[in-house]
Amino acid sequence: MNSLPVSFSKKAIRTPESPISQFMELALSSPHLISLAAGMVDGGSLPAGPIASAVSSILNDPKTARAALQYGTTQGYGPLIGHIVEHVAKLDGKTPKELGVSVKDVLVTTGSQQLLYMLSELLLDAGDIVITESPSYFVYHSVLAGNGTRVLTVPMDDDGMITDELDILLEKLDRAGELQRVKLIYTVDYFQNPTGLTLSLERRKHLVEIVEKYAKKQRILILEDAAYRELRYEGDELPSVKSFDPKNQHVIYAGTFSKPCAPGLKTGYALMPNELIEPMVRLKGNHDFGSNNLSQHIICKLLETGDYSRHVEYLRGVYRQKRDAMMQALDAEFGDWLGVYWTRPKGGMFVWLTLPAEIETSPGSKFVKAALKEGVLYIPGEFGHVSESGHVPKNEARLSFGDATPKQIHEGMQRLRKAADSVLKTEAMASGAA
Ligand SMILES: Cc1ncc(COP(=O)(O)O)c(C=O)c1O
């Protein structure tokens, strides 16, 4: 006898299939494909040696071995939390006190993704509003969709989120009596995934001023996702948005060791207004009562020995070469095309490509098919947009230089150009025939 279908929760039904999973599967199952799609970090530079030394030093001492292999505390491994506070303050050229944070304001998470997810549980009821940049990190959009959150967006330019537009949007929501639904403003403010754009210094300050302005009417928190912050290849360091919040009231700073160290360790962290810590620890208790303890001990050791900062320095050199390769390849293949432009990121691993309007990049489009035939993969730009705010551009693409070698990047871009040429040729033939 056949059973009835399983009846899933509303949340499970609302949660969309990961838009890029099929692209990832394609990349993994077709070795001839050059993937400029994956958000993977560079495989060849993963710090196996330093991690092996850290593991052996932890496990060869019975005391540290027992501590690392036992359950830890829900908030995170104390010595690691101490290093995290020092580390972020140092990135800002400040002491923890000047930054307005202490070890009591930190939560260690299973990657920063867990933080993004848990914050939605902590702060958002269905119908509440989160404001994001447009485009933005599509996996976060998926978290919000599952949660029944309304997502409103603010456009970006070369200086990141246009904060004047954010101000206008909040005024509009205030007039419409909807301000009370606005809980979070989400920014990936360093070398954004997906565009590679970075929020300018002035706008960092402005962002905090905006939420301060509304703080008496509605406490709106800024979620600063600094996942790519440490991967800078040129230009001066920029202070965090968090650094403009010295009373630690408005900004949640999300960091991760995935990008600058190893995603396999799956360790992230948040520095946040202290009143959020206790409720977050309660929620995290229900999730997992603490992130992987061994990973936390390993990272702590890497920070202690200096291996971490040496690795980040090395990594910057590796990615700088790849970023340069992608810029050169784009210039070589698309430099002569009117109506094709792309971002020039100073860090991170993403470039945002805009093609002429007649080349649609959507899944199932002629261009995707042509690119697959040529053997190259990109992420359709529309995945980064949400539709409530109206227009979704169909001619954009996210390109990643994270995983491919410089040689593959050049080859991949030649293939992309061939794919674009073939689409235009068939379009021209079709219109000629019409
Ligand atoms: C912008 C952004 N935030 C957060 C994450 C989550 O990373 P993790 O959970 O590995 O720290 C990613 C991963 O790609 C990302 O691109």
The ligand as an SDF file (V2000), in Angstrom:
LIG
                    3D

 16 16  0  0  0  0  0  0  0  0999 V2000
   28.9260   36.9290    1.6540 C   0  0  0  0  0  0  0  0  0  0  0  0
   29.0390   35.6240    2.3560 C   0  0  0  0  0  0  0  0  0  0  0  0
   28.6480   35.5340    3.6240 N   0  0  0  0  0  0  0  0  0  0  0  0
   28.7170   34.3840    4.3120 C   0  0  0  0  0  0  0  0  0  0  0  0
   29.1960   33.2350    3.7110 C   0  0  0  0  0  0  0  0  0  0  0  0
   29.2170   31.9700    4.5290 C   0  0  0  0  0  0  0  0  0  0  0  0
   30.4860   31.4380    4.6540 O   0  0  0  0  0  0  0  0  0  0  0  0
   30.8650   30.4510    5.8220 P   0  0  0  0  0  0  0  0  0  0  0  0
   29.6090   29.9010    6.4060 O   0  0  0  0  0  0  0  0  0  0  0  0
   31.7130   29.4080    5.2050 O   0  0  0  0  0  0  0  0  0  0  0  0
   31.5990   31.2820    6.8360 O   0  0  0  0  0  0  0  0  0  0  0  0
   29.6080   33.2780    2.3740 C   0  0  0  0  0  0  0  0  0  0  0  0
   30.0790   32.0590    1.6900 C   0  0  0  0  0  0  0  0  0  0  0  0
   30.3190   31.9960    0.5300 O   0  0  0  0  0  0  0  0  0  0  0  0
   29.5380   34.5010    1.6780 C   0  0  0  0  0  0  0  0  0  0  0  0
   29.9130   34.6190    0.3970 O   0  0  0  0  0  0  0  0  0  0  0  0
  1  2  1  0
  2  3  1  0
  2 15  2  0
  3  4  2  0
  4  5  1  0
  5  6  1  0
  5 12  2  0
  6  7  1  0
  7  8  1  0
  8  9  2  0
  8 10  1  0
  8 11  1  0
 12 13  1  0
 12 15  1  0
 13 14  2  0
 15 16  1  0
M  END
$$$$
